[in-house]
Amino acid sequence: MLYSWTFIAGMNVNVRELSQHVEFEPNTYYAAFSAELESSAYPMWALLSHLSDSSTVELTRRILNSCLLALQDWLDAINFSHPHMVK
């Protein structure tokens, strides 16, 4: 499951406008955002809903560890080193 997510991770290619105000976002923004959100949120919650009591603590830990490793691999792949925050 995690492997299949790597194919769609970062597919939202919309670029944030920083130089001027955008009154309304285009429909492509909402479509890309919704597709990315739904494709990752539904499987995650379906999986986590089964890992809800003390008998599944080890499974929960293993799944979360796999998710963290996949996230770190993805951040490394896009050369993310630290957040760029504007004050």
N, C-alpha and C positions, 0 to 999 in steps of 0.2 A: 504494500500500500504506500509506504513512504517513497519507494522508488518511483512509483507512477506519479506522485506529486511533483517530482523534480522536473517533469516534462512541462508542467504548466506554471511552475513557480516563476514569478516575475514577468508573466505574460502581459501584465498591464503596462503598456508602453506610453501611457499618457505622461506628459511632462507638465510639471507645476509651473504656472505663470508667476514669475516673481517681479516683473517690471511694471505691470499694470493690473488693475482690477478686472476680474472676469465676472460679469453679472450672473450668468447662468452657465453651468458646465454643459458640454455637449453630451448627447445621448451615448456616444461611444465611451465616455468616462464612466457613466453609470453601468453600462453593460459589462465593461471589462472589470470594474470593481465588484459587481454582483457575482459574476462568474467565478472570479478568484475567491471571493469570500465563501460562496456556497460550496464550491468544489473542495475546499479545505475544512470548513466548519462541520458539515454534516457527517463525514466519516469520523472526524475526531470525537464529536459528541456521541455518536453511535457506539464507538469503541469505549469511551470513558463511562458511559451509562452502565456498562456491565462490570466495571471495576470499582465497585462502590462500598465494599465492606472489608473487614480485616482479613478475610480469607484470600483476597486478591492483592494484598499489599505488594508482594514481590512482583507480580505481573504488572501492576501499575508502575512500580519503580522502573522495570525494564522498558516499558513503553515510553515513559517520560524520558529515560536516558537515550533511547533510540531517536526520539524527536529532537532532543537537544543536540545530539551528534549530527543529525541531518541538517538542522538549522545552522550549526557551526560550519559544516561543509559548504552549505549554500553561501553563507556570509564570506567564507574564504574565497569561494569561486567568483564572487563579484567584487573582491578586493575591499571589503568593508573592514575598516580598522577601528573607527570610532565614529560616534554620531556627530554630524555637523549641525550644531545648534546655533541659531541666530538669536541674539538677545534684543 
